[in-house]
């Protein structure tokens, strides 16, 4: 019998629990904890493709590039994405491989450095709004805007930051390689950080661009193209809530696609938090997906058994 395929999106912040645990060693320890739950999922009979965020890690590379300015070459944003895909993928491969060894599971893990094509005419390129990197004083922000041609915006009163486009993902360039690995039973890490954004030029050649693709939307596209049975988004909370943090907070255990769309329209989910996750699952279900699930890493096994988490179905 063919196994069920799940795309599991792991948040980049889940590898960095707090400001006191940001080192590579700390991130690996966090990866080990999350991979225990992924291994349990695999033991339940799932073939798994792991995607992940990379926002904090890209920020670290940009900061190093900033501090070495004038001594070393700067790292373009698309290369930052590639670097973090490799480094985080390495952590996840090692953590999950070691967990397999402990459990006596004969299974391989591989990372695919993944390019994701975007439309050069995507409206977000005309209105960049995704903050990246560190904060600047108004004077330094003005210099960067003039000298480096950056788009700069104030970020919630905390300071000035560079902003880039966040275009829609259109095509997973390495899809055939990812599919081949999944069909061979290899646990595959792919589309890290939403994928490295690339465009095609007039000759059909790929070229990296300075942008950030939403990792949940890229995960949704990958799940759709793989015809996955489940899109699981692992985040910081056990369930999705209406009126989150309010006295009338209400947990959502099992909702329909229609419910999810109605809650989005009613403004229950914040753009920088739960909204992109719900939107990703809605898009997956609208394009033929069967079910979406949102929970935190520790509750993945129980959520798969229907004991917790928020399940979204058609």
BADO-809848 format. One record per residue: x, y, z of N, C-alpha, C, O, CB in turn. Coordinates in steps of 0.2 Angstrom, whole numbers, plus 5000, padded with zeros to 4 digits. Atoms other than C-alpha are relative to their C-alpha. Last residue first. Glycine has a CB too. Example, Ala and Ser with C-alpha at 12.3 -4.5 7.8 and 13.67 -1.06 7.14 Angstrom:
! residues 2
499649944999506849955036499650055003499950115004500250024993 500449945000506249785039500450065000500950055003499550005006 
This chain:
! residues 314
500549975005493551025014499349995002498850014998500249974993 500150055006494650995029499550034996499250094997499649945003 500449965005495551105042499949954994500349924991500350064997 500050045006496251015058499550044995499050064997499849935001 500649985004496751125072500049974994500549984990500050085000 499949965006497851045085499450024997498850014999500449954996 499949934999497350915098500250034993500150004988500650015005 500149984993496750735100500250075001499950105007500549965004 500649974998496450695082499950025007499350045008499549964997 500550044998497750565080499450035002498950005004500349965006 500150055006498850675069499549955002499149924998500749964998 500549975005498650805083499949964994499349964991500450074997 500750004997499350685096499550034995499050014994500050045007 500350064999500950655086499349995002498849964999500449955004 500250035007501150835081499849935001499349924997500750004996 500750035000500950905099499949964993499349944992499550055002 500150054995502750935103499449975000499349915002500150035007 499650065001503051025087499849955005499849895003500750025000 499349994998501651155089500349934999500049884999500050035007 499950024993499951135079500750025002501150044997499949935002 499549954996499151175063500149985007499649975011499750074999 499950004993498451045051500450055003501050065000500249925002 499449964998497851045033499950005008499449995011499950074998 500149974994496750915024500650045002501250035000499949945005 500550034996496350845007499950035007499350045010500149935001 499750034994497250954995499449975004498949995004500450055004 500050075000496450984978500249965006500249905007500349974994 499650035006496951164974500049925000500449894997500750035000 500349985006495651244986500349974993500049974988500050084999 500650045000496351135000499650024994499349984990499550025006 499850075001498151194997499349974999499249924995500349975006 499850005007497551384995500149924999499949904993500650044999 500649985004496551375012500249994992499849954989499850075001 500450065000498051295020499450004996499249964992499849985007 499650055003499251435015499649934999499549904994500649985003 500149995008497951565019500449944997500149924991500450074999 500750015002497751495037500050004992499749964989499550045004 500150074999499651495039499349984998499349934994500249985007 499750045006499851665031499949935001499949894996500750025000 500349995006498551735044500349964994500049934990499950074998 500450065002499251655060499750014993499549964989499449995004 500050054996500651785063499649944997499949904993499650025007 499350024999501251935053500049935005500549915007500350055004 499650015006499551965045500749975002500949934998500150064996 499549955001498551935061500449994994500749934993500450025006 499350025000497051815061500450064998500350094993500149944995 499850044994495251845066500749995000501049985006499649945001 499449974997494951975052500249975007500550015011499850075001 500249974994493151925048500650035004500550075009499649965004 500349945002493751885030499750045006499750105006499349984996 499549955002494951765038499750064998499950124999500449974993 499649974994493651685049500550054997500750105000500349945004 500449964996492551655034500350045005500350105006499349975002 500149945005493851575023499650065004499850125003499749984994 499349975000494351455038499950074996500250124998500549964997 499949964994492451415040500750045000500750105002500149955006 500549945000492251375022500150045006500150105006499349984999 499749955004493751265022499650065000499950125000500149974993 500050025008493051165036500350064997500550115000499250004998 500449955004493551175055500049984992500449944990500250075001 500150025007494151055068499550054996499050064998499749925000 499850075000494851095085500049984993500549954990499649965004 500350045006494751285085500349934999500949934998500150054994 499650045004495051365102499649974994499049954995500349945005 500350065002494051515108500449954996500749974990499350014996 499650045004494751665117499749934999499449905004500749995003 500450045004493351765125500449954995500149934990499450044997 500450044995494451845138499649954997499449895000499650045005 500649964997495651895124499649965005499749895005499650034995 499849954994497351825120499550045003499750085008500550044997 499450024997496751755103500350055005500350115004500649984995 499949954994495051815099500649985004500549985010499350005004 500349945002494851655088500050045006500150025012499249994998 500549974996496151525091499650064997499950094993500350025007 500249935003497251405081499450025005499049995007499850004993 500649995005497951265091499950074998500350115000499449985004 500350075001499551205100499450004996499349954992499849975007 500650014995500451375098499749934998499849904992499450054999 499949994993502151415092499549985004499549985010500250075001 499949934998502051345074500150005008500249955011499450044998 499750004993502151185064500150075003500550104999500649955001 499649954999501151185048500150005008499750015012499650074998 500049994993500551015042500450065001501050064999500349945004 499649944999499951005024500050025007499550045010499850064996 500049954994499250835022500550054999501150044997500149965006 500650024996498850705008499950055006499350065008500049935003 500050034994500150774996499449995003498950025002500550055005 500650034998499850794978500049975007499849915008499849954994 499950074998501650834976499449965001499449905002500550005006 499650035006501250994966500149935001500249894997500650044998 500550015005499951044980500349964994500049924991499750074997 500550054998501151014994499549984994499349934993499650025007 499750065001502451114985499649945002499649894999500650005005 499950025007501251254983500449944999500249904994500450064996 500650025003500751255001500049984992499749934990499550065000 500150074997502551245007499349984997499249924995499950005007 499650045004502851404996499949925002499949884998500850015001 500350015006501351485004500449964995500249924991500050084997 500750045000501951445021499749994993499449944992499650035005 499950085000503751495017499449965001499449904998500549995006 500350024994503251675012500149925000499949894995499250025000 500650045001504451714998499749975007500149955011500149944995 500250054995505751845002499449974999498950014998500150035007 500750014997506551954989500049955005500449915006499549994994 500049984992508252014982499250005002498950055001500350075001 500249934999508251924965499950015008499949965012499350014997 500249994993509151764959499850085000500150124997500549995005 499649954997509251734940499750025007499150035007500050074995 500249994993508651584930500550065003501150065001500049945004 499550014995508951584911499850025007499450075007500750034998 500350064996507451574899500549985006500449935009499949954996 499750065003508351694886499849935004500049885002500750005000 500350005006507151844891500349934996500049914991500250064996 499949955004507651814909499749994993499449944992500850025000 499750025006506851694921500150064996499650104995499649944996 500549985006506551744939500449974994501049954994499950084999 499749995007507251674955499550024995498950014996500449934998 500449975005506751674974500450024993500950054993499750075002 499649945003507751554984499650034994499550004989500749974998 499650015007506451444992500450064999500250125001499549984995 500549995006505051485005500449994993500150014988499850075001 500149935000506351495019499650024994499650084993500750034999 499949964994506851315015499950074999500150104994500749985002 500349945000506051244999500150045007499650085009499249994999 500149975006506551065003499750075001499450085006499749974995 500149934998507050945016500150044994500650044991500650025006 499749955004506750765010499850075003499350095005499750004993 500249944997506450605020500350064997500950074997500050005008 499549964996506950475007499650065003499250105000500550034995 500050014992505650345003500550045004500650035010500149935001 499550044998506150334984500049995008500449955011500750024998 500250075003504550414979500549955002500349895002499950004992 500650024997504950564990499849934998499749885002499550055000 499750024993506750574983499449975004499549925007500350065003 499650065001506050574965500249975007500249915008500650004995 500550055001504750704969500349935000500149885003499650014994 500450014994506050814976499549945000499549905004499650075002 499550034995507150794961499749995006499849935009500650055000 499950065002505650834949500549965005500449905006500249994993 500550044999505150984959500149934998500049885002499450024997 499750074999506851064958499549955002499649905005500550005006 499550025006506251224950500249935001500249894996500650055000 499550034997504651244961500549974995500449924992499849945005 499850065003503551364951500649975005501050015007500350004993 500450025006502451514955500249934998499849894995500250054994 499650065004502851574972499649974994499049964995500149955006 500450064999501951744976500549954996500849964991499450004996 500450025006503151894978499749935001499949895005500450004994 500250074998503751964995499549974995498949974996499750005007 500650035002504752114990499849935002500349905004500050004992 500050035007506052195000499449974998498949975002500649945000 500550045002506252305015500049984993500350014989499350045001 500150025008507752375023499449964999499349925003500749974998 499850065003507452435041500050004992499550034989499749945003 500050015007507252595051500349944997500849925000500350064996 499449985004506852595069499949994993499449974991500649965003 499450034996505752525083500650024996501250014999500049925000 499849964995504152625079500749985003500950025007499550025005 500450004994503352485070500350045006500250035012499949935003 500350064998504652465057499750005007500150005012500549945000 500050004993505152625048499649945002499049924999499750065004 500649984996505452595030500150005007500549965010499449954998 500049994993506852585018499450025003499050065000500650055002 500749974998506952525000500050005007500249945010499449964997 500450044996508852504996499350045001499250105001500349995007 500750005003509652604982499549955004499149925000500149984993 500250075002511352564990499449994996499249934994500149955006 499450035003512052744990499849934998500049914992500549995006 499749965006510452844992500649964997500649964991500250075003 500549995006509352725002500350034994500250024988499450045003 500150075004510852665012499550014994499649984989499749955005 499450025004511252845017500049944996500249944990500750005005 500049965006509552885022500649994996500549994989499950075003 500550025005509452735033500050044994499950014988499350005003 499750065004511052785041499549974995499749954990500249945005 499449985005510352955045500349944996500449954990500550035005 500349975006508652885051500650024996500550024990499650065002 500249934998509552765063499750034994499950014988500650045003 499549955001509652585057499750075003499150075004500150014992 500349935000508852425062500550054999501150045001499650015007 499949964993509552255057499650074999499450094994500750015002 499449974997509052135043499950045006499450045009500450044995 499550054999507452105033500650045004500750105003500249974994 499449984997505752195033500549955001500449895002499950035007 499750054995504552135020500650025003501150035000500149934996 500349994994503552285012500349955005500149965011499350005000 499750044995504152314995499850015007499850075009500850004999 500249974993502852404984500349955005500049925009499350005001 500149935000503352394966499850035006499950095007499450014995 499449975002504152224968499950074999500450115000500349974993 499649984994502652174978500650034998500950065002500149935003 500149934997501552194962500450015006500650075007499350005002 500450004994502352034954499950075003500450115004500349955005 500549955000503052084937499550005006499050035006499650004994 499649945000504651984939499550065000499750125003500550014995 500149965006503551834942500350075001500250105006499250014999 500549954999504251714955499950044993500450044989500250045006 500149945005505251554952499450045002498950025005499849974993 500849995001505651454968500050064995500250114996499650015006 500249935003507451384969499350004999499049954997500450014993 500649995005507751244981499950074998499950115002499449975004 500049935001509351174989499550024995499650014989500750034999 500049985007508750994991500050085001499550115003499449984996 500249945001509150915008500150034993500650014990500450055005 499649965004509250735011499750074999499150085000500049964993 500349945000508650605024500550044995501150044996500050045007 499649945002508850425023499750065000499150075000500349984993 500349955004507850285032500650054999500950075003499450035003 499549995005508350125041499750044995499350024990500149934997 500449985007507450155057500550004995500950054995499550065001 499950065004508250075073499750004993499549954990499849945003 500650045001507550205084500049934996499649894995499450044998 500250024993509150275090499449965000499349915004499950065004 499550054997509850275072499749975007499849915008500750035000 500150065003508250365066500449945003500249895004500150004992 500650034997508450495079499849944997499649895000499550054999 499850034994510250515073499449985004499549935007500450065004 499650065001509650545055500249965007500249905007500650014996 500550055002508350665061500449934999500149885000499650024994 500550014994509550775070499649944998499549905003499650065002 499650044995510950755056499549995006499549935009500550055003 499850075002509750795042500349965006500249915007500550014994 500650055000508850935052500249934997500049885000499550034995 500250014993510551025056499449955000499449905004499850065003 499550044997511151005038499849985007499949925009500750035000 500150065002509551075031500549955003500349895005500149994993 500650024997509751225042499949934998499749885002499450044999 499850004993511551255035499449975005499549925009500250075003 499550054999511151215017500149995008500149935010500650024997 500350065001509451315017500549945001500349895004499850004992 500450024995510351455026499649934999499549895003499550055002 499550024995511751475013499549975006499749925009500350065003 499750075001510451464999500549985006500549925007500550014994 500550055000509351605007500349934998500249885002499550014995 500250014992510851715011499549945000499649905005499850065003 499450054998511451684992499949995008500049935010500750034999 500150065002509751764987500549955002500349895003499950004992 500550044996510051904999499849934997499649895001499350054999 500649985003511751954991499449965004499549905007499949994993 500450065002513151925003499450024997499050055001500049955006 500750014997514352075005499749944997499849934991499650074999 500649985004516152065000499449995004499349945008500149954994 500250065004517452065014499450024996499050074997499849945005 499550055000518352205022499949944996500449924993500149985008 499449975002517352365018500649955001501249974998500150065005 500149965005515752295027500750044999501050075003499550055000 499450005004516252165039500150044994500550034990500149924998 499449994996514952215051500750004997501250034999500049965006 500049934998513652225038500650025004500950075003499350015004 499849965006514052055031500050075001500550114998499549984994 499350015001513951985048500350034994500850064994500149924999 499749964995512252065051500849994999501250045000499849985007 500049935002511552005034500450045005500850095003499350024999 499549995005512151825039500050074998500650104996499849954994 499350004997511251845056500550014994501050044995500149935003 499849944996509651905048500750005002501150055002499550025005 499849955005509651765036500250065003500750095001499450014995 499350025003509651645051500250054994500850064994500049934998 499449984996508251745059500749984998501150024999499949975007 499949924999507151735044500550025005500950065003499350025003 499349985000507451555039500250075002500750105001500449984994 499849935001505851455039500750025001501149975003499650045006 499949964994505651275036500150074999500250094993500749975003 499849935002505051145024500250035006500050015012499550034996 500049954995505050955028500250074997500750074993500649985005 499649955003504450825016500050065005499550085007499750024993 500049934998503750675025500550044996501150024994500250005007 499449985003503150495021500050085000499550114999500049984992 500049945005501950455034500750004996501249995000499850065004 500250025007501650285042500050054995499850044989499449965000 500750015000501450315061499849994992499349984991499650075002 500250064997503350295063499249984999499049924999500249995007 499850045005503550445051499949935002499749884998500850004999 500550005006502550545063500249954995499749924992500050074997 500650044997503650485078499450004994499149954993499750045006 499950085000505150535068499449965002499249914999500649995004 500050025007504450715065500149924999499749894995500550044996 500750005001504150725084499949984993499449954991499650075002 500350054996505950685088499249994998499049934997500050015007 499950065004506450795074499849945003499649895000500750004998 500550005005505750945084500049944996499549914994500150064995 500650004996506850915099499449994995499049954996499950065005 500050074998508450875088499349995004499049945003500549995005 500150045006508151045079499949925002499449895000500550004994 500849995002508051135095499849964995499349934995499950084999 500450034995509751065100499350004999498949965000500250035007 500050075001510451105083499649965005499249925004500749975000 500550025005509851285085500049934999499549904997500250044994 500749994997510751295102499549984995499049954996499950075002 500150064996512351225094499350015003499049955004500550005006 500150065005512251355080499949945004499449905003500649994996 499450035003512051495093499849944996499349914996500549985005 499949985007510451585096500649974997500649974990500050074999 499950065004509851525113500050014993499649984989499549945002 499450034997509851675125500249944997500849914999499849995007 499449965002508751775113500649975004501249995002499950075002 500049934997507351645114500750034998501150004995499949995008 500649994995506751475107500050075003499550105005500149955005 499749954995507851485091499550025005499150075004500250074996 499350024999507551335080500350055005500950035007500349994994 500050064995505651365082500749975001500849945006499649944997 499949984993505951535075500049945005500249955010499550055001 499349984998506251465058500150025007500750015009500250054995 499849935000504551385058500750015001501049985005499550035005 499749984993504351205053500250075000500650094995500649955001 499749945000503251165038500250025007499850035011499550064997 500049974993502750985036500550065000501150064999500349955005 499649945000502250925019500050035007499450055009499950054994 500149944997501450755021500550054999501150034999499949995008 499549955000501350605010499850065004499250095003500250014993 500249945001500350445014500550055000501050045004499450025006 500049964994501150285011499750074998499750094993500750015003 499749945000500650174996500050045006499450045009499850054994 500449945000500050005000500450065000500950075004499550005006 
